[in-house]
């Protein structure tokens, strides 16, 4: 037993001090791996399966991995570590985490807007999946294997389409899978201006999705940590099953080769680097404010650096492996129909809800079982991301107003109920005939691309140049008791801002009007989208101006860093400096600070003061 002055048991007091945060109302992860599993569950999502494989084959196959990994280690890893460590250091999420440097609190406001938008529209993908699962197990044969067009004027089966091609007919028909997607699931109108009516089957699917999310998060973060062990691991089991089945099919290797075949000429195209950078930010959920939230539930001394690196590697390997699983089956479909793979490979929702179900339906046996397993995997991938995103949204609200509105013991449950109900009502717009058009607007403008690049750039600049990169590293070293590699300083100061700015410039140069198949969105939709962007990124400078106006009589208040309560003296608000291990040595060095006989000093300080937090 380690005993400090006055016979204090230091080990026991360390444990008691660690519980101070809990007594203040902050939950922590129950198990040491809950945090890592929740990271994986949130960020390893549907985008790893419907976006990465398509981008990889489109941008030079294996060559795409070069800019992908450069961007990963230049921006992805530094930013994920920055966000997670910020939440852990401050034990706060969103805006409150940026009390570290109050002028940068607008970054927290921007991420709150982003995660609000993301939670609003991302659940629509889960609703689509719920309806496909229902169709798989309750409607007899797979409904996308036969045309449901009663007159045969829109949909034809594959053999009819082949005959049509041979006869050079000018009439264009849809295959059953595409017809089911657009006419049974979406019931898509011809344009955005034709709003149509609310579709009951989609409203029910949306309600079921929100109910599942509500059940997953209402009992708190410790319950969420248990759930992700199943919802996070189940998709990997299904990926292995799909991989083992896929590589045994005829034509599977041709699909995998097509997916990864390198085309070195693509490296000189800016679009390849643009796709790599935006995919890293999107797939790792950077700039959404959720990573600081998840980090805030860690114990103060937790080694989040190890988790950040491990998560980054798992996330990227999952994308690559998922692409192999996808293209092995697409290769089989191309082989069976004797058509080029490029004609069956799609990106976005089309890959998940048209191409892959179509390919699975061609399986010689077990088609229905494999299809059900596939959509269960998609469901769990989507649920992981959604309920962690909503948890992040709730936590940011509660951290922003800790004492004013959330004193009641059931305040969190009430807030979750209100958010789930309100977001469901607003989300009904996606259940109309024009819902897909609005879904794409939200996906393109509100939670990807430009806004994530801007927030990532702002975070790197705020830590490196405003708060002080070296100072922040010292804070983290004192917190985790480890040495932080200088690689992170280099990235925060130079590489990450350079990467974000370069990708942002390419993003702007290659910007094209939004379209869906042959339909080009009207001009007013672009105005709506850029209004969302300006409202989001504009919160950063606007909040800084508000901070300056509120503290105009003492501007130093908004420039100083707010340290944790057990890292500063309660009376003088000055940081401790550890010159020697003995408390008496500190008292001699700082005679103005009396460490003995003061009841308001945390027990941890009485036994073993934390590392010195530099003032510059």
C-alpha positions in Angstrom: 0.0 0.0 0.0 1.3 3.5 -1.0 0.8 6.0 1.8 1.1 9.7 1.4 1.2 12.4 4.0 -1.2 12.2 6.9 -1.5 8.5 6.4 -3.6 8.8 3.2 -3.8 5.6 1.1 -2.8 6.8 -2.3 -4.0 3.9 -4.3 -7.4 4.1 -2.7 -7.5 7.9 -3.1 -6.5 7.5 -6.8 -9.5 5.3 -7.3 -11.8 7.7 -5.4 -10.6 10.6 -7.4 -11.3 8.7 -10.7 -14.9 8.4 -9.5 -15.3 12.1 -9.1 -16.3 12.4 -12.8 -18.9 9.6 -12.3 -20.4 11.4 -9.3 -20.7 14.5 -11.5 -23.0 12.5 -13.8 -20.6 11.3 -16.5 -20.9 7.6 -17.4 -17.9 5.6 -18.5 -17.4 2.5 -20.6 -17.9 -0.6 -18.5 -15.3 -2.7 -20.3 -11.9 -1.9 -21.7 -12.9 -2.8 -25.3 -16.4 -1.3 -25.3 -14.9 2.0 -26.6 -13.1 0.3 -29.5 -16.1 -1.8 -30.4 -18.3 1.3 -30.4 -15.8 3.2 -32.6 -15.8 0.3 -35.1 -19.6 -0.1 -34.9 -20.2 3.6 -35.6 -17.7 4.2 -38.4 -17.6 0.8 -40.1 -20.9 1.2 -41.8 -22.8 0.8 -45.1 -20.4 3.3 -46.8 -17.6 0.7 -46.5 -19.6 -1.7 -48.7 -21.5 0.6 -51.1 -19.0 3.4 -51.6 -15.5 2.2 -51.2 -15.6 -0.8 -53.7 -17.2 1.4 -56.4 -14.6 4.2 -55.9 -11.8 1.6 -55.9 -12.6 0.0 -59.2 -13.5 3.4 -60.8 -10.2 5.0 -59.8 -7.6 2.5 -60.9 -8.2 -0.5 -58.7 -5.2 -1.3 -56.5 -3.7 2.1 -57.4 -6.5 3.8 -55.6 -5.1 2.4 -52.4 -2.0 4.6 -52.7 -3.8 8.0 -52.3 -6.2 6.2 -49.9 -3.5 5.2 -47.4 -1.6 8.5 -47.9 -4.7 10.4 -46.9 -5.4 7.9 -44.1 -2.1 8.6 -42.4 -2.0 12.3 -43.4 -5.4 13.3 -42.2 -7.5 10.3 -41.0 -5.3 9.0 -38.2 -4.2 12.5 -36.9 -7.8 13.7 -36.8 -9.3 10.7 -35.2 -6.7 10.8 -32.4 -7.3 14.6 -32.0 -11.1 14.2 -31.7 -11.1 11.2 -29.4 -8.3 12.6 -27.1 -10.1 16.0 -27.0 -13.3 14.4 -25.7 -11.3 12.3 -23.2 -9.2 15.2 -21.9 -12.2 17.4 -21.3 -14.7 14.7 -20.4 -17.2 16.6 -22.6 -18.6 16.3 -26.1 -19.3 18.7 -28.9 -19.3 22.4 -28.0 -18.3 21.9 -24.4 -15.2 19.9 -25.4 -13.9 23.1 -27.2 -13.9 24.9 -23.9 -10.2 23.9 -24.3 -10.0 27.0 -26.5 -13.3 29.0 -26.3 -12.8 30.9 -29.6 -13.0 27.5 -31.4 -16.4 26.5 -29.8 -18.0 27.1 -33.2 -16.4 23.8 -34.3 -18.6 22.1 -31.7 -21.7 23.9 -33.0 -20.9 22.9 -36.6 -20.4 19.3 -35.6 -23.7 19.4 -33.7 -25.5 20.5 -36.9 -23.7 17.9 -38.9 -24.6 15.0 -36.6 -28.2 16.3 -36.4 -28.5 16.2 -40.2 -26.8 12.8 -40.4 -29.1 11.2 -37.8 -32.1 12.6 -39.7 -31.4 11.1 -43.1 -29.1 8.1 -42.5 -31.8 6.1 -40.9 -33.7 6.1 -44.2 -31.1 3.5 -45.4 -32.0 1.4 -42.4 -35.7 1.8 -43.3 -35.0 0.5 -46.9 -33.1 -2.4 -45.4 -36.0 -3.3 -43.0 -38.4 -3.3 -46.0 -36.1 -5.6 -48.0 -35.8 -8.0 -45.0 -39.6 -8.1 -44.8 -39.8 -8.8 -48.5 -37.2 -11.5 -48.3 -38.9 -13.5 -45.6 -42.6 -12.9 -46.1 -43.5 -12.6 -49.7 -42.7 -16.1 -51.1 -40.1 -15.9 -53.9 -37.7 -13.0 -53.9 -39.8 -10.2 -55.3 -37.0 -8.7 -57.4 -36.5 -11.8 -59.4 -39.8 -11.4 -61.3 -41.4 -8.4 -63.0 -44.3 -7.0 -61.0 -45.4 -4.8 -63.9 -48.8 -6.1 -64.8 -48.8 -4.7 -68.4 -45.1 -5.4 -69.2 -44.6 -1.9 -70.4 -41.8 -1.0 -68.0 -40.2 -4.2 -66.7 -38.9 -7.2 -68.5 -36.9 -10.2 -67.3 -33.3 -10.7 -68.3 -34.0 -13.0 -71.3 -36.6 -10.6 -72.7 -34.0 -7.8 -72.5 -31.5 -10.0 -74.4 -34.1 -10.6 -77.1 -34.9 -6.9 -77.2 -31.2 -6.1 -77.7 -30.9 -8.6 -80.5 -34.0 -7.2 -82.2 -32.6 -3.6 -81.9 -35.7 -2.4 -80.2 -35.7 1.3 -79.3 -37.9 0.7 -76.2 -36.0 0.7 -72.9 -37.1 -1.6 -70.1 -36.0 -2.2 -66.6 -34.9 -5.5 -65.0 -36.9 -6.8 -62.1 -34.4 -5.8 -59.4 -34.3 -2.2 -60.7 -38.1 -2.1 -61.1 -38.7 -3.4 -57.5 -36.3 -0.7 -56.1 -37.8 2.3 -58.0 -41.5 1.2 -58.2 -42.0 -0.9 -55.0 -39.6 0.6 -52.5 -39.1 4.2 -53.6 -42.1 4.6 -55.8 -40.1 7.4 -57.3 -41.7 10.4 -58.9 -40.3 11.9 -62.1 -38.9 15.0 -60.4 -38.5 16.9 -57.1 -41.3 19.2 -58.0 -43.7 16.2 -57.9 -43.8 15.5 -54.2 -46.5 12.8 -54.4 -47.9 11.2 -51.4 -46.5 9.6 -48.2 -45.8 5.9 -48.7 -47.3 3.8 -45.8 -44.8 0.9 -46.2 -41.8 3.4 -45.9 -43.4 5.2 -42.9 -43.8 1.8 -41.1 -40.2 0.8 -41.9 -39.0 4.2 -40.7 -40.9 3.8 -37.5 -39.5 0.3 -36.9 -36.0 1.6 -37.4 -36.4 4.5 -35.0 -37.9 2.1 -32.4 -34.9 -0.2 -32.6 -32.5 2.8 -32.2 -34.5 4.1 -29.3 -34.3 0.7 -27.5 -30.6 0.5 -28.1 -29.6 3.9 -26.5 -32.3 4.8 -24.0 -30.6 2.8 -21.2 -27.3 4.6 -21.4 -23.8 4.2 -22.8 -23.0 1.1 -20.8 -26.0 -0.7 -22.3 -24.9 0.6 -25.7 -21.4 -0.8 -25.1 -22.9 -4.2 -24.6 -25.0 -4.0 -27.8 -22.2 -3.1 -30.1 -20.4 -6.4 -29.2 -23.1 -8.1 -31.2 -24.1 -5.6 -33.8 -20.4 -4.8 -34.4 -19.2 -8.4 -34.7 -22.1 -9.9 -36.6 -21.4 -8.1 -39.9 -17.9 -9.5 -39.9 -19.2 -13.0 -39.5 -21.5 -12.4 -42.4 -18.7 -10.9 -44.5 -16.7 -14.1 -44.0 -19.6 -16.2 -45.0 -20.3 -14.2 -48.1 -16.5 -14.3 -48.9 -16.3 -18.1 -48.6 -19.4 -18.5 -50.7 -18.3 -15.9 -53.2 -14.9 -17.2 -54.1 -16.3 -20.6 -54.9 -18.5 -19.2 -57.7 -17.6 -19.2 -61.4 -16.3 -15.9 -62.5 -15.4 -14.8 -58.9 -11.7 -14.2 -59.6 -12.4 -12.1 -62.7 -14.6 -9.8 -60.5 -11.9 -9.5 -57.8 -9.2 -8.8 -60.5 -11.5 -6.2 -62.0 -11.9 -4.6 -58.5 -8.2 -4.5 -57.7 -6.4 -4.4 -61.1 -4.0 -1.4 -60.9 -4.1 1.4 -63.5 -1.1 3.6 -62.8 -2.3 6.3 -65.1 -5.0 7.2 -62.7 -2.5 8.6 -60.1 -2.2 11.8 -62.1 -5.9 12.5 -61.9 -7.0 14.9 -59.2 -10.4 13.1 -58.9 -8.7 10.0 -57.6 -7.2 12.0 -54.7 -10.5 13.7 -54.1 -12.4 10.5 -53.8 -9.7 9.0 -51.5 -9.8 12.0 -49.2 -13.5 12.3 -48.9 -13.9 8.6 -48.4 -11.5 8.6 -45.5 -13.3 11.5 -43.8 -16.7 9.9 -44.4 -15.9 6.3 -43.5 -14.1 7.3 -40.3 -17.0 9.7 -39.3 -14.6 12.6 -38.8 -16.0 16.1 -38.2 -19.4 14.8 -37.0 -18.7 15.5 -33.3 -19.4 11.9 -32.3 -15.8 10.9 -31.8 -15.2 13.4 -29.0 -18.5 12.2 -27.5 -17.3 8.6 -27.5 -13.9 9.6 -26.1 -15.5 11.6 -23.3 -16.8 8.3 -21.8 -13.3 7.0 -21.4 -11.5 6.9 -18.1 -9.2 9.9 -17.9 -6.0 7.9 -18.2 -7.2 5.5 -20.9 -4.7 5.0 -23.8 -6.9 6.2 -26.7 -3.9 6.5 -29.0 -3.7 2.8 -29.3 -7.5 2.6 -30.0 -7.3 5.3 -32.6 -4.6 3.6 -34.6 -6.2 0.1 -34.3 -9.6 1.5 -35.3 -8.1 3.2 -38.4 -6.5 0.0 -39.6 -9.6 -2.1 -39.0 -11.8 0.4 -40.8 -9.7 0.4 -43.9 -9.1 -3.3 -44.0 -12.9 -3.8 -43.7 -13.4 -1.6 -46.7 -10.9 -3.6 -48.8 -12.2 -7.0 -47.7 -15.8 -5.9 -48.2 -15.0 -5.0 -51.8 -13.6 -8.4 -52.4 -16.8 -10.0 -51.1 -18.9 -7.7 -53.2 -17.0 -8.1 -56.5 -16.6 -11.9 -56.2 -20.4 -12.1 -56.4 -20.7 -9.4 -59.1 -18.1 -11.4 -61.1 -20.3 -14.4 -60.9 -23.3 -12.5 -62.2 -21.3 -11.1 -65.1 -20.1 -14.7 -65.9 -23.6 -16.1 -65.7 -25.0 -13.4 -68.1 -21.9 -13.2 -70.3 -21.7 -9.4 -69.9 -18.8 -7.1 -68.8 -18.5 -6.5 -65.1 -18.7 -2.7 -65.6 -22.3 -3.2 -66.6 -23.2 -4.8 -63.2 -21.0 -2.7 -60.9 -22.7 0.3 -59.4 -22.1 2.8 -56.6 -24.2 4.1 -53.8 -27.6 2.6 -52.9 -27.8 0.9 -56.4 -25.0 -1.5 -55.3 -26.7 -2.5 -52.1 -30.3 -2.6 -53.3 -30.1 -3.5 -57.0 -26.9 -5.1 -58.1 -26.1 -7.3 -55.1 -29.6 -8.6 -54.5 -29.8 -9.4 -58.2 -26.5 -11.3 -58.0 -27.5 -13.2 -54.9 -30.8 -14.3 -56.6 -28.8 -16.1 -59.3 -27.2 -18.4 -56.7 -27.7 -22.1 -57.6 -28.9 -22.8 -54.0 -29.5 -20.9 -50.8 -30.3 -17.6 -52.6 -33.0 -16.6 -50.1 -30.9 -17.5 -47.1 -27.9 -15.6 -48.4 -30.0 -12.6 -49.3 -31.5 -12.5 -45.8 -28.0 -12.8 -44.3 -26.8 -10.0 -46.5 -29.6 -7.6 -45.5 -29.2 -8.5 -41.8 -25.6 -7.5 -42.1 -26.6 -4.2 -43.8 -29.1 -3.6 -41.0 -26.6 -4.1 -38.2 -24.0 -1.9 -40.0 -26.6 0.8 -40.3 -27.9 0.5 -36.7 -24.5 0.7 -35.2 -23.8 4.0 -37.0 -27.3 5.4 -36.3 -27.6 4.8 -32.5 -24.1 5.9 -31.8 -24.8 9.1 -33.9 -28.0 9.8 -31.9 -26.1 9.1 -28.6 -23.6 11.7 -29.7 -26.3 14.2 -30.5 -28.0 13.7 -27.1 -24.7 14.0 -25.2 -23.8 17.2 -27.0 -27.1 18.8 -26.0 -26.7 17.6 -22.4 -23.1 18.8 -22.1 -24.0 22.2 -23.6 -26.7 22.8 -20.9 -25.7 20.6 -17.9 -27.4 22.4 -15.1 -30.1 24.5 -16.6 -32.4 21.9 -18.3 -31.1 18.5 -17.4 -31.2 18.2 -13.6 -34.0 15.7 -13.5 -32.8 12.1 -13.3 -34.9 11.1 -16.3 -33.8 14.1 -18.3 -31.7 12.0 -20.7 -34.5 9.5 -21.4 -36.9 12.3 -22.0 -34.5 14.0 -24.4 -33.9 10.8 -26.3 -37.6 10.3 -26.7 -38.2 13.8 -28.0 -35.3 13.6 -30.5 -36.4 10.2 -31.8 -40.0 11.2 -32.2 -39.2 14.6 -33.7 -36.6 13.2 -36.2 -39.1 10.5 -37.2 -41.8 13.1 -38.0 -39.4 15.3 -40.0 -38.0 12.2 -41.7 -41.4 11.4 -43.2 -40.4 13.7 -46.1 -38.0 10.9 -47.2 -41.0 8.5 -47.3 -42.7 10.4 -50.0 -42.4 9.8 -53.8 -39.7 12.4 -54.0 -37.9 11.2 -50.9 -34.9 9.8 -52.7 -34.1 13.2 -54.2 -34.1 14.9 -50.8 -32.0 12.0 -49.4 -29.3 12.7 -52.0 -29.3 16.4 -51.3 -28.8 15.8 -47.5 -26.1 13.1 -48.3 -24.2 15.4 -50.7 -24.3 18.7 -48.8 -25.0 18.2 -45.1 -22.7 15.4 -43.8 -20.0 14.8 -46.3 -17.6 16.5 -48.7 -17.0 20.2 -48.2 -18.4 20.5 -44.6 -16.3 17.6 -43.3 -13.1 19.0 -45.0 -13.8 22.5 -43.5 -14.3 21.1 -40.0 -11.3 18.9 -40.1 -9.2 21.8 -41.3 -10.6 23.9 -38.5 -9.8 21.3 -35.8 -6.2 20.9 -36.9 -5.6 24.7 -37.0 -7.4 25.3 -33.6 -5.2 22.7 -31.8 -1.9 23.4 -33.6 -1.9 27.1 -34.0 -4.4 28.5 -31.4 -4.2 26.2 -28.4 -0.7 25.1 -29.2 0.3 21.8 -30.7 3.2 21.2 -28.3 1.1 22.2 -25.4 -1.7 19.8 -26.3 0.8 17.0 -26.7 2.1 17.7 -23.2 -1.5 17.6 -21.9 -2.0 14.2 -23.5 1.2 12.8 -22.2 0.3 13.9 -18.7 -3.2 12.4 -19.1 -2.2 9.0 -20.6 1.3 8.7 -19.1 2.8 7.8 -22.6 5.0 9.5 -25.1 3.1 10.9 -28.1 5.0 10.5 -31.4 6.1 13.7 -33.1 4.3 12.4 -36.2 1.1 13.8 -34.8 2.6 17.3 -34.3 3.9 17.3 -37.9 0.4 16.3 -39.2 -1.5 18.8 -37.1 0.8 21.7 -38.1 1.4 20.9 -41.7 0.2 17.7 -43.4 -3.4 17.6 -42.3 -4.2 21.2 -43.2 -2.4 20.8 -46.5 -4.4 17.6 -47.2 -7.7 19.2 -46.3 -7.0 22.4 -48.4 -5.8 20.4 -51.4 -8.8 18.1 -51.4 -11.2 21.1 -50.9 -9.8 22.9 -53.9 -10.2 19.8 -56.1 -13.7 19.3 -54.7 -14.6 22.8 -55.8 -13.0 22.5 -59.2 -14.8 19.2 -60.0 -18.1 20.2 -58.5 -21.0 19.3 -60.9 -24.8 19.7 -60.6 -26.4 16.9 -58.6 -28.2 14.2 -60.7 -30.0 10.9 -60.3 -29.8 8.7 -63.3 -31.0 10.9 -66.2 -32.6 13.5 -64.0 -30.6 16.7 -63.2 -31.7 18.5 -60.1 -33.2 22.0 -60.4 -31.2 25.1 -59.6 -33.2 25.8 -56.4 -32.1 22.4 -55.0 -28.4 23.6 -55.2 -29.4 26.8 -53.4 -31.0 24.6 -50.7 -27.9 22.5 -50.4 -25.4 25.3 -50.2 -27.7 27.0 -47.6 -27.1 23.9 -45.4 -23.3 24.2 -46.0 -23.1 27.9 -45.2 -25.3 27.5 -42.1 -23.0 24.7 -40.9 -19.6 26.2 -41.5 -20.8 29.7 -40.8 -21.3 28.6 -37.2 -17.6 28.5 -36.7 -16.8 32.2 -37.2 -20.2 33.3 -35.9 -19.6 31.6 -32.6 -16.2 33.1 -32.3 -17.7 36.6 -32.7 -20.3 35.8 -30.1 -17.6 34.7 -27.7 -15.7 37.9 -28.2 -18.8 40.1 -27.7 -19.7 38.3 -24.5 -16.2 38.7 -23.1 -15.2 42.0 -24.6 -14.3 43.4 -21.2 -11.8 40.6 -20.6 -10.8 39.1 -23.9 -8.2 37.0 -22.1 -11.0 34.8 -20.9 -11.7 33.5 -24.4 -8.0 33.0 -25.2 -7.0 30.9 -22.2 -7.3 27.2 -22.1 -9.8 25.7 -19.6 -8.0 22.9 -17.7 -9.7 20.1 -15.8 -10.6 20.7 -12.2 -8.1 18.1 -10.8 -5.3 19.6 -12.8 -5.5 23.1 -11.3 -5.5 24.4 -7.8 -9.2 25.0 -6.7 -8.3 28.4 -5.2 -5.6 30.0 -7.4 -6.6 28.2 -10.6 -2.9 27.8 -11.4 -1.4 24.5 -12.7 0.8 22.4 -10.5 4.3 21.6 -11.5 5.9 18.3 -10.5 9.5 19.0 -9.6 9.9 16.2 -7.1 7.6 13.4 -6.1 7.2 14.5 -2.6 4.4 17.0 -1.8 6.7 18.9 0.5 9.0 19.7 -2.4 6.1 21.2 -4.3 5.2 23.3 -1.3 8.7 24.6 -1.1 8.7 25.5 -4.8 5.3 27.2 -4.6 5.1 28.8 -1.1 2.0 30.8 -2.1 0.1 27.6 -2.7 -0.5 25.8 0.6 -1.1 22.1 -0.2 -1.5 21.1 3.5 -4.7 21.3 5.5 -6.9 22.4 2.6 -10.0 20.3 2.3 -10.9 21.5 -1.2 -7.8 19.9 -2.8 -8.8 16.7 -4.6 -7.3 13.6 -2.9 -5.4 12.7 -6.1 -3.4 15.8 -5.8 -2.6 15.2 -2.1 -1.0 11.8 -3.1 0.4 12.2 -6.5 -0.1 15.5 -8.4 -0.6 15.2 -12.1 2.1 16.3 -14.6 2.7 19.9 -15.3 0.5 21.4 -17.9 2.5 24.0 -19.8 1.4 27.5 -20.0 2.5 28.1 -23.6 
